[in-house]
Amino acid sequence: MSDDTTPMQKMMGGYAPTFVGLTDDVLFGQVWSRTDDLSPRDRSLITISSLVSAGNIEQLNGHIPMGLANGLTKDEITEAITHVAFYAGWPKAVSALTLAKQIFES
């Protein structure tokens, strides 16, 4: 695959081309590109919080680095996860913080 291969293309390859297209074109192409009302930084903060709340910890492997690239600090990400713990559940936050720590240390 070429250097301009998207993360979803790398993950799915040719297995689910419609899903890859929707992810790349709609989610990241249309939704994430709308910056008039929410910046990429804000979208990352919301996404990280939502993923923790839903227990989708594995997805944080992509979204924590994206959040850092979009201007979030490690402290802001940690604080968001800590805050969400009281609403989404302690075990979800422990899992998210454990993963965040690994990502920050790598």
MOWO-V20242 format. One record per residue. N is the residue number from 1. RES is the residue in one small letter. SS is DSSP state (alpha for helix, beta for strand, coil for the rest). PHI is phi in whole degrees, -180 to 180 (NA if undefined). PSI is psi in degrees with one decimal (* if undefined). Layout:
BEGIN
N;RES;SS;PHI;PSI, N;RES;SS;PHI;PSI
END
This chain:
BEGIN
1;m;coil;NA;150.7, 2;s;coil;-77;171.1, 3;d;coil;-66;-22.5, 4;d;coil;-92;17.4, 5;t;coil;-68;131.3, 6;t;coil;-76;160.4, 7;p;alpha;-56;-39.5, 8;m;alpha;-69;-36.7, 9;q;alpha;-63;-39.8, 10;k;alpha;-65;-39.7, 11;m;alpha;-72;-44.3, 12;m;alpha;-99;-21.7, 13;g;coil;57;-132.7, 14;g;coil;-94;8.4, 15;y;coil;-66;-46.5, 16;a;coil;-133;71.4, 17;p;alpha;-61;-34.2, 18;t;alpha;-67;-43.8, 19;f;alpha;-62;-43.0, 20;v;alpha;-60;-45.9, 21;g;alpha;-62;-43.7, 22;l;alpha;-64;-41.1, 23;t;alpha;-63;-50.1, 24;d;alpha;-72;-43.8, 25;d;alpha;-85;-42.7, 26;v;alpha;-91;-60.2, 27;l;alpha;-62;-59.2, 28;f;alpha;-87;-23.0, 29;g;alpha;-81;-45.9, 30;q;alpha;-101;-48.5, 31;v;alpha;-70;-53.5, 32;w;coil;-67;-22.6, 33;s;coil;-82;-9.2, 34;r;coil;-79;98.9, 35;t;coil;-109;3.9, 36;d;coil;-66;-39.3, 37;d;coil;-106;-29.0, 38;l;coil;-135;131.1, 39;s;coil;-77;162.8, 40;p;alpha;-57;-35.5, 41;r;alpha;-60;-48.5, 42;d;alpha;-64;-40.6, 43;r;alpha;-62;-39.6, 44;s;alpha;-65;-42.5, 45;l;alpha;-62;-43.9, 46;i;alpha;-65;-43.7, 47;t;alpha;-64;-46.3, 48;i;alpha;-60;-46.1, 49;s;alpha;-62;-41.7, 50;s;alpha;-66;-41.8, 51;l;alpha;-64;-41.8, 52;v;alpha;-63;-46.4, 53;s;alpha;-59;-38.7, 54;a;alpha;-84;-8.3, 55;g;coil;80;18.0, 56;n;coil;-91;61.4, 57;i;alpha;-64;-38.6, 58;e;alpha;-57;-35.3, 59;q;alpha;-66;-18.5, 60;l;alpha;-66;-21.1, 61;n;alpha;-56;-33.4, 62;g;alpha;-93;-35.3, 63;h;alpha;-85;-26.3, 64;i;alpha;-67;-49.7, 65;p;alpha;-60;-36.9, 66;m;alpha;-64;-41.2, 67;g;alpha;-61;-42.4, 68;l;alpha;-62;-43.6, 69;a;alpha;-65;-28.3, 70;n;coil;-88;5.3, 71;g;coil;108;-3.0, 72;l;coil;-73;148.8, 73;t;coil;-96;163.3, 74;k;alpha;-59;-40.8, 75;d;alpha;-64;-39.3, 76;e;alpha;-67;-40.9, 77;i;alpha;-65;-45.3, 78;t;alpha;-61;-43.0, 79;e;alpha;-66;-39.0, 80;a;alpha;-62;-44.4, 81;i;alpha;-65;-41.3, 82;t;alpha;-61;-44.1, 83;h;alpha;-63;-44.6, 84;v;alpha;-64;-26.5, 85;a;alpha;-54;-36.7, 86;f;alpha;-75;-17.0, 87;y;alpha;-107;-32.2, 88;a;alpha;-104;-22.0, 89;g;coil;124;138.6, 90;w;alpha;-62;-46.0, 91;p;alpha;-59;-38.7, 92;k;alpha;-63;-41.6, 93;a;alpha;-68;-38.9, 94;v;alpha;-61;-45.2, 95;s;alpha;-62;-43.3, 96;a;alpha;-67;-42.6, 97;l;alpha;-67;-36.7, 98;t;alpha;-61;-45.0, 99;l;alpha;-67;-42.9, 100;a;alpha;-59;-43.3, 101;k;alpha;-59;-44.1, 102;q;alpha;-62;-42.7, 103;i;alpha;-65;-44.5, 104;f;alpha;-64;-33.3, 105;e;alpha;-82;-13.6, 106;s;coil;-90;*
END
